[in-house]
Amino acid sequence: MASELVVPVVKIKKVRKHPNADKLEICSALGYQCLIQKGSHKDGDLLVYFPPDTLIPAEVSESHNIRPYLKGPEQDRVGSIRLRGTVSHGLLLPLEDMTWKEGDNVADHYGCKKYMPPVKNPAGDTATPMVNIDAISIAEFLTR
C-alpha cells in the first residue's frame, strides 16, 4: 500500500552559521528552516527531509541517534523544535542509497507513516464514545 506521506529527497540551500551554537548550522529545505550538524553538509547536497508529523520507526531513529529529538510518548514523531534559540521545521538525514535523486519519495523505504491525532469526542471525556455509523448498521446504532 502506498503511503500518503511524502518523505522527499531534497537539495539543501542557504547553509549558514547558527548564531548561538558552535556545532550547528542552519539551512533551507523545501523553503523550511532546518538545523544540521556543522560542517556535515554544504549548499546543493542531497538529504532526506522528514516533515513534521512524520512517525519514524524506532529502529530508524535509534540507528541515526535522533530519538531524543523526536516528540510524543513513544518519541517517534518529527516535530518543529527549538535548539539553542533557533527553530528547526522537520528533520534532515543523509541519503542511505546514492541512487536516490531529488524529488524521490522514500517514506516506504524507512517505513514512515503520517501522524494522525486521536479524534476527541466534542461532548467531553465522560461522554459515550463516538460511533462510526458507516461501520455498523442503523439498527445496531439505535439499539445501543
Contacts in CASP RR format, 6 or more apart in sequence:
PFRMAT RR
TARGET T0000
AUTHOR 0000-0000-0000
METHOD contacts of the structure
MODEL  1
MASELVVPVVKIKKVRKHPNADKLEICSALGYQCLIQKGSHKDGDLLVYF
PPDTLIPAEVSESHNIRPYLKGPEQDRVGSIRLRGTVSHGLLLPLEDMTW
KEGDNVADHYGCKKYMPPVKNPAGDTATPMVNIDAISIAEFLTR
2 108 0 8 1.000
3 105 0 8 1.000
3 107 0 8 1.000
3 108 0 8 1.000
3 111 0 8 1.000
3 112 0 8 1.000
3 113 0 8 1.000
3 114 0 8 1.000
4 114 0 8 1.000
5 54 0 8 1.000
5 107 0 8 1.000
5 112 0 8 1.000
5 113 0 8 1.000
5 114 0 8 1.000
6 51 0 8 1.000
6 105 0 8 1.000
6 107 0 8 1.000
7 48 0 8 1.000
7 49 0 8 1.000
7 50 0 8 1.000
7 51 0 8 1.000
7 54 0 8 1.000
7 105 0 8 1.000
7 106 0 8 1.000
7 107 0 8 1.000
7 110 0 8 1.000
7 112 0 8 1.000
8 30 0 8 1.000
8 48 0 8 1.000
8 49 0 8 1.000
8 102 0 8 1.000
8 103 0 8 1.000
8 104 0 8 1.000
8 105 0 8 1.000
8 106 0 8 1.000
9 46 0 8 1.000
9 47 0 8 1.000
9 48 0 8 1.000
9 49 0 8 1.000
9 95 0 8 1.000
9 100 0 8 1.000
9 101 0 8 1.000
9 102 0 8 1.000
9 103 0 8 1.000
9 104 0 8 1.000
9 106 0 8 1.000
10 29 0 8 1.000
10 30 0 8 1.000
10 46 0 8 1.000
10 47 0 8 1.000
10 48 0 8 1.000
10 49 0 8 1.000
10 92 0 8 1.000
10 102 0 8 1.000
10 103 0 8 1.000
11 44 0 8 1.000
11 45 0 8 1.000
11 46 0 8 1.000
11 102 0 8 1.000
12 27 0 8 1.000
12 28 0 8 1.000
12 29 0 8 1.000
12 34 0 8 1.000
12 36 0 8 1.000
12 41 0 8 1.000
12 43 0 8 1.000
12 44 0 8 1.000
12 45 0 8 1.000
12 46 0 8 1.000
12 47 0 8 1.000
12 92 0 8 1.000
13 27 0 8 1.000
13 28 0 8 1.000
13 29 0 8 1.000
13 31 0 8 1.000
13 43 0 8 1.000
13 44 0 8 1.000
14 26 0 8 1.000
14 27 0 8 1.000
14 28 0 8 1.000
14 43 0 8 1.000
15 25 0 8 1.000
15 26 0 8 1.000
15 27 0 8 1.000
15 36 0 8 1.000
15 41 0 8 1.000
15 42 0 8 1.000
15 43 0 8 1.000
16 25 0 8 1.000
16 26 0 8 1.000
16 27 0 8 1.000
17 25 0 8 1.000
17 26 0 8 1.000
18 24 0 8 1.000
18 25 0 8 1.000
18 26 0 8 1.000
18 35 0 8 1.000
18 38 0 8 1.000
18 84 0 8 1.000
18 86 0 8 1.000
19 86 0 8 1.000
20 84 0 8 1.000
20 85 0 8 1.000
20 86 0 8 1.000
21 38 0 8 1.000
21 83 0 8 1.000
21 84 0 8 1.000
21 86 0 8 1.000
22 38 0 8 1.000
23 37 0 8 1.000
23 38 0 8 1.000
24 35 0 8 1.000
24 36 0 8 1.000
24 37 0 8 1.000
24 38 0 8 1.000
24 83 0 8 1.000
24 84 0 8 1.000
24 86 0 8 1.000
25 35 0 8 1.000
25 36 0 8 1.000
25 37 0 8 1.000
25 38 0 8 1.000
25 39 0 8 1.000
25 41 0 8 1.000
26 33 0 8 1.000
26 34 0 8 1.000
26 35 0 8 1.000
26 36 0 8 1.000
26 86 0 8 1.000
27 33 0 8 1.000
27 34 0 8 1.000
27 35 0 8 1.000
27 36 0 8 1.000
27 41 0 8 1.000
27 43 0 8 1.000
27 92 0 8 1.000
28 34 0 8 1.000
29 47 0 8 1.000
29 49 0 8 1.000
29 90 0 8 1.000
29 92 0 8 1.000
30 49 0 8 1.000
32 49 0 8 1.000
32 51 0 8 1.000
32 89 0 8 1.000
32 90 0 8 1.000
33 86 0 8 1.000
33 87 0 8 1.000
33 88 0 8 1.000
33 89 0 8 1.000
34 49 0 8 1.000
34 88 0 8 1.000
34 89 0 8 1.000
34 90 0 8 1.000
34 91 0 8 1.000
34 92 0 8 1.000
35 83 0 8 1.000
35 86 0 8 1.000
35 88 0 8 1.000
36 47 0 8 1.000
36 92 0 8 1.000
41 47 0 8 1.000
41 92 0 8 1.000
46 95 0 8 1.000
46 100 0 8 1.000
46 101 0 8 1.000
46 102 0 8 1.000
47 92 0 8 1.000
47 93 0 8 1.000
47 94 0 8 1.000
47 95 0 8 1.000
48 92 0 8 1.000
48 93 0 8 1.000
48 94 0 8 1.000
48 95 0 8 1.000
48 96 0 8 1.000
48 100 0 8 1.000
48 106 0 8 1.000
48 110 0 8 1.000
49 90 0 8 1.000
49 91 0 8 1.000
49 92 0 8 1.000
50 56 0 8 1.000
50 78 0 8 1.000
50 90 0 8 1.000
50 91 0 8 1.000
50 92 0 8 1.000
50 93 0 8 1.000
50 112 0 8 1.000
51 78 0 8 1.000
51 89 0 8 1.000
51 90 0 8 1.000
52 78 0 8 1.000
52 79 0 8 1.000
52 80 0 8 1.000
52 89 0 8 1.000
52 90 0 8 1.000
53 77 0 8 1.000
53 78 0 8 1.000
53 79 0 8 1.000
53 114 0 8 1.000
53 115 0 8 1.000
54 77 0 8 1.000
54 78 0 8 1.000
54 90 0 8 1.000
54 91 0 8 1.000
54 107 0 8 1.000
54 112 0 8 1.000
54 113 0 8 1.000
54 114 0 8 1.000
54 115 0 8 1.000
55 76 0 8 1.000
55 77 0 8 1.000
55 78 0 8 1.000
55 112 0 8 1.000
55 113 0 8 1.000
55 114 0 8 1.000
55 115 0 8 1.000
56 66 0 8 1.000
56 70 0 8 1.000
56 76 0 8 1.000
56 77 0 8 1.000
56 78 0 8 1.000
56 91 0 8 1.000
56 110 0 8 1.000
56 112 0 8 1.000
57 76 0 8 1.000
57 110 0 8 1.000
57 111 0 8 1.000
57 112 0 8 1.000
58 67 0 8 1.000
58 74 0 8 1.000
58 76 0 8 1.000
60 110 0 8 1.000
60 111 0 8 1.000
60 112 0 8 1.000
61 67 0 8 1.000
61 70 0 8 1.000
61 75 0 8 1.000
61 76 0 8 1.000
64 93 0 8 1.000
66 91 0 8 1.000
66 93 0 8 1.000
67 75 0 8 1.000
67 76 0 8 1.000
68 75 0 8 1.000
69 81 0 8 1.000
69 91 0 8 1.000
70 76 0 8 1.000
70 77 0 8 1.000
70 78 0 8 1.000
70 79 0 8 1.000
71 77 0 8 1.000
71 78 0 8 1.000
71 79 0 8 1.000
71 81 0 8 1.000
77 115 0 8 1.000
78 90 0 8 1.000
78 91 0 8 1.000
79 89 0 8 1.000
79 90 0 8 1.000
79 91 0 8 1.000
80 87 0 8 1.000
80 88 0 8 1.000
80 89 0 8 1.000
80 90 0 8 1.000
81 87 0 8 1.000
81 88 0 8 1.000
82 88 0 8 1.000
96 109 0 8 1.000
97 109 0 8 1.000
100 106 0 8 1.000
107 113 0 8 1.000
119 130 0 8 1.000
121 127 0 8 1.000
121 129 0 8 1.000
121 130 0 8 1.000
131 141 0 8 1.000
131 144 0 8 1.000
133 141 0 8 1.000
END
